[in-house]
């Protein structure tokens, strides 16, 4: 980071060194009106080589009680009590903070001049995150309560950013995985406690990691076409447990590693949508239920598992860019409930963490 003084001479700004931070992250987001510029920044200026990290606009939304836990995250004005949650006034001891992660890439520059969104993940308890570090040019994991950061990938170059396919965290936050396609498809699995990384060759996409990374759902090929692919269930050391031919709309492996969820749209006159689960080891369809989020038409978009039995689904409006909110859907009964602690439009891109209010 740089800042300009009154003489317009650039000088190094303070270097952010993360401090311990206890309150959990509800979600990470990129604002609806991102300020990410195109390249070159000014068309009248001479073009230079564009940076690999085009923008860093990720922010953390944190809700907590006044005086609760350690809250000095090391960012000026990063924490304060706003008295609001989800746009609704609450009691004075409720605090809401939007903390900008100056180090987290929100847009990366590809070799063909295009930009791609930078991925960030939050654990279900909201205490750990993973992202592409602008400072280190590698993927890092960060434990908020202890301020520990650990690398979960080697340094990346333009080709690695082109090949990047997935970033995932196990539900318990103990294992992090990054996958790449290209001429050498590979899956990197890092244990946070030891910092040890295992490289599993031949896989380029991750459909999820179970608790303790006892099971990893991965795919060998990454096609831009929406075609069924072989799903492989691995142990964290790369041992293949099972393989089966996949369906078209697979999303995530459940926290217990037993199921893979699908959000399916039946393109008929009724426009019904369904949520289905498949046995992770065999691919056999175990449940198919009609989604009943709203009485009015909406487009269901899956986000993440909340528990072994509940999956978070967003009801998008038929018009682009709108949302009717987020719902917790029971994959066994089909019952759905609106998650009131999440606003209708938290941001242009959202990664969910500890979404439910604490007592």
C-alpha positions in Angstrom: 0.0 0.0 0.0 1.1 3.6 -0.7 -0.3 6.9 0.3 0.4 10.4 -1.2 1.5 13.3 1.1 0.8 16.9 0.4 3.8 17.1 -1.8 2.4 14.3 -3.9 5.4 12.0 -3.2 4.5 8.4 -2.6 5.7 6.9 0.6 5.2 3.4 2.1 2.1 3.1 4.2 1.9 1.1 7.4 2.3 -2.6 7.0 -0.6 -4.6 8.3 0.4 -7.3 10.7 -2.8 -9.2 11.8 -3.6 -9.2 15.5 -5.7 -11.8 17.4 -9.5 -11.4 16.7 -12.1 -13.5 18.5 -15.6 -12.6 17.2 -16.4 -14.9 14.3 -16.8 -13.8 10.7 -20.4 -14.0 9.5 -19.4 -13.8 5.9 -16.9 -12.3 3.5 -18.0 -10.2 0.6 -17.1 -7.9 -2.3 -19.2 -4.8 -2.3 -22.0 -4.4 -4.8 -20.3 -1.3 -6.3 -16.6 -2.5 -6.5 -14.1 0.2 -7.4 -11.9 -2.2 -9.3 -10.5 -0.3 -12.4 -9.9 -1.7 -15.8 -6.4 -1.9 -17.4 -4.7 0.4 -18.2 -6.1 2.6 -15.3 -6.0 5.7 -17.5 -6.5 5.0 -21.3 -4.4 8.2 -22.0 -1.4 6.8 -20.2 1.2 4.6 -21.7 0.3 0.9 -21.1 2.6 -1.0 -18.8 2.6 -4.6 -17.7 -0.6 -5.1 -15.6 -0.2 -6.5 -12.1 -1.3 -10.1 -11.5 -3.5 -8.9 -8.6 -5.9 -6.4 -10.1 -8.0 -5.6 -7.1 -8.2 -6.4 -3.4 -11.7 -5.5 -2.2 -12.7 -8.4 0.0 -14.3 -7.4 3.3 -15.2 -9.4 6.4 -18.6 -8.8 8.0 -18.5 -9.4 11.8 -21.3 -9.1 14.3 -20.5 -9.3 18.0 -21.4 -7.9 21.4 -19.7 -4.9 22.9 -16.7 -5.9 25.0 -16.8 -9.5 23.6 -13.4 -11.1 22.9 -10.2 -9.6 21.5 -11.1 -7.1 18.7 -7.8 -5.4 17.8 -7.3 -6.9 14.3 -4.5 -4.5 13.4 -6.5 -2.4 10.9 -7.2 1.3 11.5 -10.9 1.8 12.1 -11.5 -1.9 11.4 -13.7 -2.5 14.4 -16.5 -0.5 15.8 -20.1 -0.6 17.1 -22.6 0.5 14.5 -25.8 -0.5 16.2 -27.1 -2.1 13.1 -27.3 -5.7 11.8 -28.5 -6.4 8.3 -29.8 -2.9 7.9 -32.0 -3.1 11.0 -31.3 -1.1 14.2 -30.5 -3.3 17.2 -29.5 -2.6 20.8 -26.5 -0.5 21.5 -24.4 -3.4 22.7 -24.5 -5.1 19.3 -21.6 -4.2 17.0 -21.2 -4.7 13.3 -17.9 -4.3 11.5 -16.9 -4.5 7.8 -13.2 -5.1 7.8 -11.4 -4.6 4.5 -8.7 -7.2 3.8 -6.1 -5.2 1.9 -4.1 -8.4 1.3 -6.9 -10.6 -0.2 -7.1 -10.6 -4.0 -10.6 -10.0 -5.3 -9.7 -9.8 -9.0 -6.7 -11.4 -10.8 -5.3 -10.6 -14.2 -5.2 -13.5 -16.7 -2.7 -13.8 -19.6 -5.4 -13.0 -22.2 -6.1 -9.6 -20.6 -9.3 -10.8 -18.9 -9.9 -10.6 -15.2 -11.2 -13.4 -12.9 -12.6 -13.1 -9.5 -10.4 -14.0 -6.6 -11.8 -16.7 -4.3 -11.9 -16.5 -0.5 -13.3 -19.1 1.9 -14.5 -18.9 5.5 -14.9 -21.8 7.9 -18.4 -22.6 9.3 -17.4 -21.3 12.8 -16.1 -18.0 11.2 -12.7 -18.3 12.8 -10.5 -19.2 9.9 -10.2 -17.9 6.3 -8.2 -18.7 3.2 -7.4 -16.5 0.2 -4.8 -15.4 -2.3 -2.3 -13.1 -0.6 -1.3 -10.0 -2.6 1.8 -9.5 -0.4 3.1 -13.1 -0.6 1.6 -14.1 -4.0 0.5 -17.5 -2.6 -2.6 -18.9 -1.0 -2.6 -18.5 2.8 -4.7 -19.7 5.7 -5.3 -17.4 8.6 -6.5 -18.3 12.1 -8.2 -15.2 13.5 -8.1 -15.9 17.2 -4.4 -16.6 17.2 -3.4 -14.4 14.3 -1.5 -17.3 12.8 -1.0 -17.3 9.0 0.3 -20.3 7.1 1.0 -20.9 3.4 -1.2 -23.4 1.6 0.4 -23.2 -1.8 3.7 -22.2 -3.4 4.0 -18.8 -4.9 1.8 -18.4 -7.9 2.6 -16.9 -11.3 0.3 -15.9 -14.2 0.0 -19.5 -15.5 -0.9 -20.8 -12.0 -3.7 -18.2 -11.8 -4.9 -19.3 -15.2 -4.9 -22.9 -14.0 -6.6 -22.3 -10.6 -9.9 -24.1 -10.2 -10.8 -24.6 -6.5 -10.2 -23.4 -2.9 -11.9 -25.3 -0.1 -11.7 -25.7 3.7 -12.7 -28.7 5.8 -15.7 -28.0 8.0 -13.5 -28.1 11.1 -11.0 -25.7 9.6 -8.1 -28.1 10.0 -7.4 -28.8 6.3 -7.2 -26.5 3.3 -7.1 -27.5 -0.3 -6.2 -25.7 -3.5 -6.5 -27.3 -7.0 -5.0 -26.4 -10.4 -5.8 -27.7 -13.9 -3.4 -27.1 -16.9 -0.8 -29.5 -18.1 -0.2 -30.8 -14.5 -3.5 -31.1 -12.7 -2.9 -31.3 -9.0 -4.6 -30.9 -5.6 -2.7 -29.4 -2.7 -4.0 -30.4 0.8 -2.5 -28.6 3.8 -3.0 -29.5 7.5 -3.1 -26.2 9.4 -1.6 -27.6 12.7 1.6 -28.9 11.0 1.7 -26.8 7.9 2.4 -30.0 6.0 1.2 -30.1 2.4 0.3 -33.2 0.4 0.3 -33.0 -3.4 -2.2 -35.3 -5.2 -1.6 -35.5 -8.9 -4.2 -35.8 -11.6 -7.1 -33.9 -10.1 -8.1 -30.4 -10.9 -11.4 -29.7 -9.1 -12.7 -30.2 -5.5 -16.3 -30.9 -4.7 -15.6 -30.7 -0.9 -13.7 -31.9 2.1 -15.2 -33.7 5.0 -14.4 -33.3 8.7 -10.7 -34.0 9.3 -10.3 -34.4 5.5 -11.1 -38.1 5.9 -12.8 -37.9 2.5 -12.2 -35.5 -0.4 -14.5 -35.4 -3.4 -12.5 -34.5 -6.5 -12.7 -34.6 -10.3 -10.0 -35.5 -12.8 -11.0 -33.2 -15.6 -12.1 -29.6 -15.7 -14.2 -28.8 -18.7 -16.0 -25.5 -19.4 -18.8 -27.6 -20.7 -21.5 -28.7 -18.2 -20.9 -32.4 -18.7 -21.1 -35.2 -16.2 -17.7 -36.2 -15.0 -16.2 -39.0 -12.9 -16.3 -38.2 -9.2 -13.4 -39.7 -7.1 -13.5 -40.0 -3.4 -10.1 -39.8 -1.9 -8.4 -40.1 1.5 -6.3 -37.1 2.4 -3.1 -39.0 1.4 -4.4 -39.4 -2.1 -5.6 -43.0 -1.8 -8.7 -43.6 -4.0 -11.7 -44.9 -2.1 -14.2 -45.0 -4.9 -15.1 -43.6 -8.3 -18.4 -43.2 -10.1 -19.9 -41.2 -13.1 -21.3 -38.0 -11.9 -24.4 -36.0 -12.6 -24.7 -32.6 -14.1 -25.3 -30.3 -11.2 -23.2 -31.6 -8.3 -22.2 -29.0 -5.7 -20.6 -30.0 -2.3 -19.6 -32.9 -0.2 -21.4 -33.0 3.2 -19.3 -32.4 6.4 -19.6 -36.1 7.4 -18.4 -37.1 3.9 -21.5 -39.3 3.2 -23.4 -37.3 0.7 -23.0 -34.9 -2.3 -25.8 -32.4 -2.9 -27.3 -31.2 -6.2 -29.5 -28.3 -7.0 -31.5 -29.3 -10.1 -33.9 -27.3 -12.3 -36.5 -29.1 -14.3 -37.0 -27.0 -17.4 -40.7 -27.5 -17.8 -43.8 -25.4 -17.6 -43.9 -25.5 -13.8 -40.3 -24.4 -13.5 -39.9 -26.6 -10.4 -36.4 -26.9 -8.8 -35.2 -29.8 -6.7 -32.5 -30.5 -4.1 -31.0 -34.0 -4.3 -28.4 -36.0 -2.5 -26.2 -38.8 -3.7 -24.3 -41.4 -1.8 -20.7 -40.1 -1.9 -19.2 -43.6 -2.3 -21.6 -45.0 -5.0 -23.2 -42.0 -6.6 -26.6 -43.5 -6.0 -29.5 -41.0 -5.7 -30.7 -41.2 -2.1 -33.2 -38.3 -2.0 -34.9 -35.9 -4.4 -37.1 -33.2 -3.0 -38.9 -30.2 -4.5 -37.5 -26.9 -3.3 -40.1 -24.7 -1.8 -38.3 -21.5 -0.9 -41.0 -19.0 -1.9 -44.5 -18.8 -3.4 -43.2 -16.7 -6.2 -40.7 -17.8 -8.9 -37.0 -17.7 -8.0 -33.7 -19.3 -9.0 -32.1 -21.5 -6.4 -28.3 -21.2 -6.0 -26.4 -23.5 -3.6 -23.8 -22.1 -1.3 -22.6 -24.4 1.5 -23.5 -27.0 4.0 -24.6 -25.7 7.4 -24.8 -29.1 9.1 -24.8 -32.7 7.9 -28.5 -32.4 7.3 -28.9 -28.7 6.2 -27.7 -26.9 3.1 -27.7 -23.2 2.5 -29.5 -22.1 -0.7 -30.0 -18.5 -2.0 -33.2 -17.6 -3.8 -32.2 -15.3 -6.6 -34.8 -13.2 -8.4 -35.6 -14.0 -12.0 -34.0 -10.6 -12.9 -30.2 -10.6 -12.8 -28.5 -9.3 -9.6 -31.5 -9.6 -7.2 -32.0 -11.8 -4.2 -34.9 -12.9 -2.0 -32.5 -14.1 0.7 -30.8 -17.2 2.0 -32.5 -20.3 3.3 -31.4 -23.4 5.3 -32.9 -26.4 3.6 -33.2 -29.8 5.3 -31.9 -32.4 2.7 -34.0 -35.2 4.3 -37.4 -33.5 4.7 -37.1 -30.5 2.2 -38.2 -28.1 4.9 -36.7 -24.6 4.4 -36.3 -21.6 6.7 -35.1 -18.1 5.9 -31.8 -17.1 7.5 -32.9 -13.8 9.0 -29.3 -12.8 10.0 -28.3 -12.5 6.4 -29.5 -9.5 4.3 -31.0 -9.9 0.9 -27.9 -8.6 -1.0 -24.8 -8.9 1.2 -22.5 -8.2 -1.7 -21.7 -8.9 -5.3 -19.7 -12.0 -4.2 -20.3 -13.7 -0.9 -18.5 -16.5 1.1 -20.5 -17.6 4.1 -19.0 -18.2 7.5 -20.8 -18.3 10.9 -24.2 -17.2 9.5 -26.5 -17.8 12.5 -26.8 -15.3 15.3 -25.3 -16.4 18.6 -27.3 -16.4 21.9 
